[in-house]
Amino acid sequence: MAQTITKGYKALLAEANAAIRTLTLEEAQGLLGRDDVQFVDIRDPRELEREGRMPGAFHCPRGMLEFWIDPDSPYAKPQFQQDKTFVFFCAGGWRSALAAHTAQQMGLKPVAHIEGGFGAWKKSGGAIEAPYVKHEEKP
């Protein structure tokens, strides 16, 4: 028998987007480099290697988010213990909406996420650090 999903990803995204602040690309670009703002890249490490990074963004894989935010966790990261605005982003804006919503529910504030994610950021000419290029050794 198939699983019965009672709340799909669309409903989860709608809930998240209704509860959190979504920044336009222009708003997000205006915050880059500010001392009181921490950008949080929740993409998979392979995405960073393939697509590049936003300068100054802290990388937190989505699967570690709750553990890195909670100061009582043995995995807590100091980046989440600061008095800053946290701006989450992923590749397209779905995972970051869910991540920002979870962070907000945990008490992290203020939080936001970037509309369209890193893909839209890169396409609009936002600042990026080039992907890491692995150099193969030749025999």
HULIN-V480063 format. One line per field, one symbol per residue. burial: + if it has 9 or more other C-alpha atoms within 8 Angstrom, else -. Layout:
burial = ???
//
This chain:
burial = -----------++--++--+-++-+--+--------+++++++---+++--++---++-+++--+++++++-+--++--+---++++++++++-++++++++++---++-++++++++++++-----+--+--------
//
